[in-house]
Amino acid sequence: MLLIKKYNKKLKKQWDLFVEKSFNGTLFQTQQFLSYHQKKKIQDHSLMFYSNQKIVAVFPAAETKNRKEIHSHPGASYGGVVIDSHLSFNLIEEIIVQLIKYFKKKQFNKIVLINSPYIYCANQNAILDYVIMWNNFNVSERYISHATKLNQTPLKLLQIRKQRYIKQIIKNKLFSYKQSDSYATFYKLLKKSKKKYNTVPTHTLKELLLLQKLFPQKIILLLFYKNKKIVGGALLFITNQKTGLVFYNTINEKYRKTQLAVFQLYSCMNFCINNKLQYIDFGVSHLPKGANPLAPKKTLIKFKEHFGAMGIIRTVYEKKLYD
């Protein structure tokens, strides 16, 4: 029989150790990461599931303001249910059934889940998604992102023309890069780039500095130089032992036609391979603030495909508990 506990701060170490060794956990589902949202007045309602006194699943979640719905934690790119790597079909089904019963008893009207895509999972076992669908969750949204499987040297994964650009940059020493902690310089460049498209960065500089302090080995800033002048930067999140995510990639607009952006992503791929990661995620490829937030940004998709990237679906499941 499953035991369900509502998360509290005393369970932080247990939670994070479980996520680190889980089937589908990422940095985003750790309490260490979610803690930086505490000042945003999020009504946390995260759960821990135990079987025979052992954690078998966690669910990072929060209530909506009117307390009518429960959502995968809004502070995480992926929330969803995080499960142990060695669970049977029956136990996974029991976790989902009990999750539904728990929130129904608490009189929530709806549950919304966003699970980690398969590139973040230990293997391609799709039982969790099947069980969620079997228990009458509906797919409310599907987002497209792109990722590359790092099964060759980065150069071979690139489109032929991009390979030539990289070879020329390396041969002529047009750009260089290094790992850095100069976040203020990077953020100034990032803000200027975003402003051109009437957007702002997802994080404030203060938030990035806090996250880097919390995860000094997992949040990596690469700065790119032309004759010792900073001309671009990329921020990588090492999300788990399998996958890295390019969260920000920005350049000085003066270098838009120099293939600097290509060199930056190539360098991120190199970094991930050197750290024994299997995938690099280039992020969402749609227009979240457009009239239709699911509309594909085709120019961006084409650019990512030049790096051997394939489409990855982020699925949003929801289930009404009361009509």
Secondary structure, DSSP 8 states (H G I E B T S, - for coil): -EEEEE--GGGHHHHHHHHHHSSS--GGGSHHHHGGGGGGT-EE--EEEEETTEEEEEE-EEE-TTSSEEEE-TTSS--S-EE-TT--HHHHHHHHHHHHHHHHHTT-SEEEEE---GGGSSS---HHHHHHHHTT-EEEEEEEEEEEE--S-HHHHS-HHHHHHHHHHHHHT--EEEEE--HHHHHHHHHHHHHHTT---SS-HHHHHHHHHH-TTTEEEEEEEETTEEEEEEEEEE-SSSEEEEEEEEE-GGGTTTTHHHHHHHHHHHHHHHTT-SEEEEEE-B-TTSSSTT-B-HHHHHHHHTTT-EEEEEEEEEEES--
